[in-house]
């Protein structure tokens, strides 16, 4: 009991014991009040009842927001997982328009919205004369080089040291 008292503290333990005690039958018969929820509501004034109603409304509202956020993020996660492989395959085959159409179909996915914005910008620059086709091709080539270097096997630390 002393370990529990030190963990919870003496005030918390006293409050817990107060809540767990049962009212004596003689107190109820003698006209005393019991400490129950219904008795508390009966003894509340109009200000206290107003506060309780406001707190209940705010609690229901906050629970509704939590459920809505959970459903929204679950749907976004699901759509992002469906979107990523499909758009990757379209981009791998250099089908920009198809990738844009795929991202338009996945409106709940945050990933699709970001990729769509990038692809729209890429398409706008590809069709304009501000950036030449050579610069775009050079960018594509550098991306391919970067991808191929990502998959290369790194050298071990001992072979890169000089003289060691």
PASEBA-1860 file (N, C-alpha, C; in nm, 3 decimals):
! residues 164
1> XXXXXXXX> 0.081/-0.119/0.000/0.000/0.000/0.000/0.086/0.126/0.000 ~ 0.202/0.122/0.063/0.286/0.242/0.068/0.344/0.276/-0.068 ~ 0.375/0.174/-0.148/0.429/0.200/-0.282/0.321/0.268/-0.367 ~ 0.198/0.218/-0.359/0.089/0.277/-0.434/0.063/0.419/-0.387 ~ 0.073/0.443/-0.257/0.053/0.577/-0.203/0.159/0.673/-0.252 ~ 0.284/0.629/-0.257/0.389/0.719/-0.305/0.376/0.744/-0.454 ~ 0.329/0.645/-0.529/0.313/0.664/-0.674/0.200/0.762/-0.703 ~ 0.087/0.738/-0.645/-0.030/0.822/-0.674/-0.034/0.950/-0.592
9> XXXXXXXX> 0.027/0.948/-0.478/0.020/1.064/-0.390/-0.095/1.047/-0.292 ~ -0.083/1.111/-0.180/-0.183/1.092/-0.075/-0.317/1.154/-0.112 ~ -0.317/1.265/-0.183/-0.443/1.328/-0.219/-0.519/1.245/-0.322 ~ -0.447/1.191/-0.420/-0.512/1.109/-0.521/-0.567/0.981/-0.457 ~ -0.493/0.925/-0.365/-0.538/0.805/-0.297/-0.661/0.833/-0.211 ~ -0.663/0.948/-0.143/-0.779/0.985/-0.063/-0.902/1.006/-0.149 ~ -0.884/1.069/-0.267/-0.996/1.090/-0.358/-1.049/0.957/-0.409 ~ -0.959/0.865/-0.441/-1.000/0.733/-0.489/-1.078/0.658/-0.381
17> XXXXXXXX> -1.032/0.663/-0.259/-1.105/0.598/-0.150/-1.241/0.664/-0.127 ~ -1.248/0.795/-0.144/-1.375/0.865/-0.129/-1.476/0.819/-0.234 ~ -1.429/0.800/-0.357/-1.519/0.756/-0.463/-1.563/0.611/-0.445 ~ -1.477/0.529/-0.386/-1.508/0.388/-0.372/-1.595/0.356/-0.251 ~ -1.608/0.449/-0.158/-1.686/0.418/-0.039/-1.834/0.410/-0.073 ~ -1.904/0.324/-0.003/-2.047/0.309/-0.024/-2.120/0.387/0.085 ~ -2.232/0.448/0.049/-2.304/0.523/0.151/-2.365/0.429/0.254 ~ -2.368/0.474/0.374/-2.425/0.390/0.480/-2.577/0.391/0.469
25> XXXXXXXX> -2.643/0.277/0.495/-2.788/0.272/0.484/-2.856/0.362/0.586 ~ -2.793/0.385/0.699/-2.855/0.470/0.801/-2.859/0.616/0.757 ~ -2.759/0.659/0.675/-2.756/0.797/0.627/-2.870/0.822/0.529 ~ -2.900/0.722/0.446/-3.009/0.737/0.350/-3.143/0.738/0.422 ~ -3.154/0.657/0.526/-3.280/0.652/0.599/-3.299/0.776/0.685 ~ -3.192/0.833/0.733/-3.199/0.949/0.820/-3.221/1.078/0.743 ~ -3.234/1.070/0.613/-3.258/1.190/0.534/-3.132/1.252/0.478 ~ -3.019/1.185/0.494/-2.893/1.234/0.437/-2.892/1.213/0.287
33> XXXXXXXX> -2.805/1.284/0.219/-2.796/1.270/0.074/-2.684/1.175/0.038 ~ -2.708/1.099/-0.065/-2.605/1.008/-0.116/-2.523/1.082/-0.222 ~ -2.401/1.036/-0.242/-2.314/1.099/-0.342/-2.322/1.017/-0.470 ~ -2.426/1.043/-0.551/-2.443/0.976/-0.680/-2.458/1.083/-0.786 ~ -2.453/1.040/-0.911/-2.466/1.134/-1.022/-2.603/1.200/-1.020 ~ -2.707/1.122/-0.998/-2.842/1.179/-0.998/-2.860/1.280/-0.885 ~ -2.803/1.249/-0.770/-2.812/1.344/-0.658/-2.735/1.473/-0.687 ~ -2.622/1.459/-0.752/-2.545/1.579/-0.788/-2.624/1.666/-0.885
41> XXXXXXXX> -2.688/1.604/-0.986/-2.765/1.680/-1.083/-2.884/1.748/-1.014 ~ -2.947/1.678/-0.923/-3.061/1.737/-0.851/-3.018/1.858/-0.768 ~ -2.898/1.856/-0.717/-2.851/1.963/-0.630/-2.780/2.076/-0.704 ~ -2.768/2.065/-0.837/-2.700/2.170/-0.913/-2.791/2.288/-0.937 ~ -2.729/2.404/-0.944/-2.802/2.525/-0.978/-2.804/2.545/-1.129 ~ -2.871/2.647/-1.176/-2.881/2.670/-1.321/-2.746/2.701/-1.386 ~ -2.658/2.768/-1.319/-2.525/2.797/-1.375/-2.445/2.669/-1.390 ~ -2.449/2.583/-1.291/-2.376/2.457/-1.296/-2.431/2.366/-1.406
49> XXXXXXXX> -2.562/2.363/-1.422/-2.622/2.282/-1.528/-2.583/2.336/-1.664 ~ -2.580/2.467/-1.679/-2.537/2.529/-1.805/-2.392/2.493/-1.836 ~ -2.306/2.496/-1.737/-2.165/2.460/-1.756/-2.152/2.313/-1.797 ~ -2.227/2.226/-1.733/-2.221/2.083/-1.766/-2.270/2.060/-1.908 ~ -2.378/2.127/-1.948/-2.430/2.111/-2.085/-2.328/2.160/-2.187 ~ -2.265/2.274/-2.161/-2.163/2.325/-2.253/-2.046/2.229/-2.262 ~ -2.003/2.174/-2.149/-1.892/2.078/-2.151/-1.930/1.951/-2.226 ~ -2.052/1.904/-2.212/-2.096/1.785/-2.286/-2.098/1.812/-2.436
57> XXXXXXXX> -2.149/1.929/-2.476/-2.152/1.964/-2.619/-2.010/1.972/-2.674 ~ -1.920/2.034/-2.600/-1.781/2.046/-2.646/-1.714/1.910/-2.653 ~ -1.746/1.821/-2.561/-1.688/1.686/-2.564/-1.735/1.610/-2.686 ~ -1.865/1.617/-2.715/-1.919/1.548/-2.833/-1.856/1.606/-2.960 ~ -1.842/1.738/-2.965/-1.783/1.802/-3.081/-1.638/1.759/-3.101 ~ -1.561/1.752/-2.993/-1.420/1.713/-3.006/-1.408/1.566/-3.048 ~ -1.495/1.482/-3.000/-1.494/1.341/-3.043/-1.529/1.332/-3.191 ~ -1.626/1.411/-3.236/-1.662/1.411/-3.378/-1.544/1.456/-3.465
65> XXXXXXXX> -1.470/1.556/-3.419/-1.352/1.601/-3.494/-1.246/1.491/-3.499 ~ -1.225/1.422/-3.388/-1.127/1.312/-3.387/-1.165/1.203/-3.485 ~ -1.293/1.166/-3.488/-1.339/1.062/-3.580/-1.324/1.108/-3.725 ~ -1.360/1.233/-3.751/-1.348/1.285/-3.887/-1.202/1.289/-3.933 ~ -1.111/1.332/-3.847/-0.969/1.335/-3.882/-0.916/1.194/-3.908 ~ -0.959/1.099/-3.826/-0.916/0.961/-3.845/-0.962/0.910/-3.981 ~ -1.088/0.935/-4.015/-1.140/0.888/-4.143/-1.071/0.957/-4.260 ~ -1.044/1.086/-4.246/-0.977/1.160/-4.353/-0.836/1.110/-4.376
73> XXXXXXXX> -0.760/1.092/-4.269/-0.622/1.045/-4.283/-0.615/0.901/-4.329 ~ -0.711/0.819/-4.289/-0.714/0.681/-4.336/-0.740/0.676/-4.486 ~ -0.835/0.757/-4.533/-0.865/0.761/-4.676/-0.745/0.815/-4.755 ~ -0.678/0.918/-4.703/-0.561/0.975/-4.771/-0.449/0.872/-4.778 ~ -0.428/0.798/-4.671/-0.324/0.696/-4.670/-0.354/0.586/-4.771 ~ -0.480/0.545/-4.776/-0.519/0.439/-4.870/-0.500/0.486/-5.014 ~ -0.544/0.608/-5.043/-0.529/0.657/-5.180/-0.383/0.680/-5.217 ~ -0.302/0.724/-5.123/-0.160/0.743/-5.152/-0.091/0.612/-5.184
81> XXXXXXXX> -0.130/0.508/-5.111/-0.071/0.376/-5.139/-0.115/0.320/-5.273 ~ -0.235/0.353/-5.317/-0.281/0.312/-5.449/-0.216/0.397/-5.558 ~ -0.196/0.524/-5.528/-0.147/0.620/-5.625/0.000/0.600/-5.660 ~ 0.083/0.579/-5.560/0.229/0.578/-5.580/0.275/0.478/-5.687 ~ 0.237/0.351/-5.683/0.287/0.260/-5.787/0.232/0.292/-5.926 ~ 0.108/0.338/-5.932/0.049/0.367/-6.063/0.119/0.486/-6.129 ~ 0.142/0.592/-6.052/0.207/0.709/-6.111/0.355/0.680/-6.139 ~ 0.417/0.598/-6.058/0.557/0.563/-6.082/0.572/0.489/-6.215
89> XXXXXXXX> 0.479/0.399/-6.242/0.484/0.325/-6.368/0.461/0.418/-6.487 ~ 0.368/0.511/-6.473/0.341/0.606/-6.582/0.462/0.696/-6.606 ~ 0.525/0.743/-6.500/0.642/0.829/-6.516/0.763/0.752/-6.569 ~ 0.773/0.626/-6.530/0.883/0.544/-6.580/0.873/0.528/-6.732 ~ 0.749/0.525/-6.784/0.727/0.511/-6.928/0.713/0.647/-6.998 ~ 0.749/0.757/-6.927/0.746/0.894/-6.981/0.607/0.935/-7.029 ~ 0.503/0.893/-6.956/0.366/0.931/-6.990/0.318/1.034/-6.887 ~ 0.353/1.159/-6.911/0.323/1.267/-6.817/0.172/1.290/-6.808
97> XXXXXXXX> 0.103/1.292/-6.922/-0.042/1.316/-6.922/-0.116/1.208/-6.844 ~ -0.075/1.085/-6.860/-0.138/0.975/-6.785/-0.113/0.992/-6.634 ~ 0.007/1.033/-6.598/0.038/1.055/-6.457/-0.046/1.169/-6.400 ~ -0.069/1.272/-6.478/-0.154/1.383/-6.433/-0.297/1.335/-6.416 ~ -0.346/1.255/-6.511/-0.482/1.202/-6.501/-0.497/1.111/-6.379 ~ -0.396/1.032/-6.350/-0.400/0.945/-6.232/-0.405/1.029/-6.105 ~ -0.324/1.135/-6.102/-0.323/1.218/-5.982/-0.454/1.297/-5.967 ~ -0.521/1.327/-6.078/-0.651/1.394/-6.069/-0.757/1.303/-6.008
105> XXXXXXXX> -0.744/1.173/-6.028/-0.843/1.077/-5.976/-0.826/1.052/-5.826 ~ -0.711/1.084/-5.770/-0.683/1.059/-5.628/-0.683/1.192/-5.553 ~ -0.800/1.252/-5.538/-0.813/1.385/-5.478/-0.790/1.385/-5.327 ~ -0.809/1.273/-5.260/-0.790/1.270/-5.114/-0.644/1.250/-5.074 ~ -0.562/1.209/-5.168/-0.422/1.179/-5.139/-0.339/1.307/-5.142 ~ -0.269/1.333/-5.031/-0.181/1.449/-5.027/-0.063/1.432/-5.122 ~ -0.015/1.309/-5.133/0.093/1.279/-5.225/0.052/1.310/-5.369 ~ -0.070/1.272/-5.406/-0.118/1.298/-5.541/-0.129/1.447/-5.569
113> XXXXXXXX> -0.171/1.524/-5.469/-0.182/1.669/-5.489/-0.046/1.732/-5.514 ~ 0.055/1.688/-5.440/0.190/1.744/-5.457/0.248/1.703/-5.592 ~ 0.233/1.576/-5.626/0.285/1.528/-5.755/0.212/1.597/-5.870 ~ 0.081/1.614/-5.857/0.003/1.680/-5.961/0.053/1.822/-5.983 ~ 0.080/1.895/-5.875/0.131/2.031/-5.889/0.265/2.032/-5.961 ~ 0.351/1.941/-5.925/0.482/1.933/-5.991/0.470/1.896/-6.138 ~ 0.381/1.802/-6.169/0.363/1.761/-6.309/0.298/1.872/-6.392 ~ 0.206/1.944/-6.333/0.144/2.057/-6.405/0.250/2.163/-6.436
121> XXXXXXXX> 0.336/2.189/-6.339/0.443/2.287/-6.359/0.541/2.237/-6.466 ~ 0.573/2.108/-6.460/0.664/2.050/-6.559/0.603/2.061/-6.699 ~ 0.475/2.029/-6.710/0.409/2.035/-6.840/0.405/2.179/-6.892 ~ 0.380/2.275/-6.804/0.376/2.415/-6.846/0.513/2.461/-6.897 ~ 0.619/2.420/-6.828/0.753/2.460/-6.873/0.796/2.383/-6.997 ~ 0.745/2.262/-7.011/0.779/2.183/-7.130/0.718/2.244/-7.255 ~ 0.599/2.303/-7.241/0.530/2.361/-7.356/0.571/2.506/-7.381 ~ 0.632/2.572/-7.284/0.672/2.712/-7.303/0.812/2.718/-7.362
129> XXXXXXXX> 0.847/2.835/-7.408/0.980/2.854/-7.467/1.080/2.909/-7.366 ~ 1.036/2.927/-7.240/1.126/2.979/-7.137/1.241/2.882/-7.111 ~ 1.209/2.755/-7.107/1.310/2.653/-7.084/1.318/2.569/-7.210 ~ 1.437/2.552/-7.261/1.452/2.479/-7.385/1.437/2.329/-7.362 ~ 1.409/2.259/-7.467/1.397/2.114/-7.461/1.528/2.048/-7.420 ~ 1.640/2.112/-7.456/1.770/2.058/-7.418/1.787/2.061/-7.267 ~ 1.742/2.170/-7.203/1.753/2.179/-7.057/1.665/2.075/-6.989 ~ 1.548/2.051/-7.044/1.458/1.950/-6.987/1.520/1.812/-7.002
137> XXXXXXXX> 1.576/1.785/-7.121/1.640/1.655/-7.142/1.761/1.638/-7.051 ~ 1.836/1.746/-7.029/1.951/1.740/-6.939/1.904/1.711/-6.796 ~ 1.792/1.770/-6.756/1.736/1.743/-6.623/1.693/1.598/-6.611 ~ 1.627/1.546/-6.715/1.585/1.405/-6.713/1.707/1.313/-6.703 ~ 1.812/1.346/-6.777/1.933/1.264/-6.775/1.997/1.266/-6.637 ~ 2.000/1.383/-6.573/2.061/1.390/-6.439/1.977/1.312/-6.337 ~ 1.846/1.312/-6.354/1.760/1.232/-6.265/1.789/1.085/-6.285 ~ 1.803/1.042/-6.410/1.835/0.900/-6.437/1.970/0.862/-6.379
145> XXXXXXXX> 2.069/0.950/-6.392/2.201/0.923/-6.334/2.193/0.911/-6.183 ~ 2.115/1.000/-6.122/2.100/0.997/-5.976/2.034/0.867/-5.933 ~ 1.931/0.825/-6.006/1.864/0.699/-5.973/1.959/0.581/-5.984 ~ 2.041/0.579/-6.089/2.133/0.466/-6.107/2.241/0.468/-6.000 ~ 2.282/0.586/-5.953/2.383/0.591/-5.847/2.323/0.554/-5.713 ~ 2.191/0.571/-5.696/2.125/0.529/-5.572/2.126/0.378/-5.556 ~ 2.126/0.307/-5.669/2.122/0.162/-5.662/2.260/0.097/-5.669 ~ 2.364/0.177/-5.683/2.499/0.120/-5.689/2.543/0.076/-5.549
153> XXXXXXXX> 2.633/-0.022/-5.545/2.682/-0.076/-5.419/2.792/0.016/-5.367 ~ 2.780/0.066/-5.243/2.884/0.156/-5.191/3.012/0.078/-5.160 ~ 3.123/0.149/-5.170/3.252/0.089/-5.137/3.264/0.073/-4.987 ~ 3.340/-0.026/-4.944/3.358/-0.043/-4.800/3.452/0.064/-4.748 ~ 3.449/0.090/-4.621/3.531/0.197/-4.561/3.679/0.164/-4.569 ~ 3.717/0.036/-4.561/3.858/0.000/-4.562/3.920/0.019/-4.699 ~ 3.843/0.004/-4.808/3.901/0.018/-4.942/3.913/0.164/-4.981 ~ 3.844/0.254/-4.916/3.851/0.395/-4.952/3.960/0.469/-4.875
161> XXXX> 4.011/0.409/-4.770/4.117/0.474/-4.693/4.249/0.465/-4.768 ~ 4.325/0.568/-4.760/4.454/0.566/-4.828/4.562/0.531/-4.726 ~ 4.639/0.430/-4.758/4.752/0.389/-4.673/4.712/0.312/-4.551 ~ 4.590/0.281/-4.529/4.552/0.208/-4.408/4.517/0.065/-4.440
END
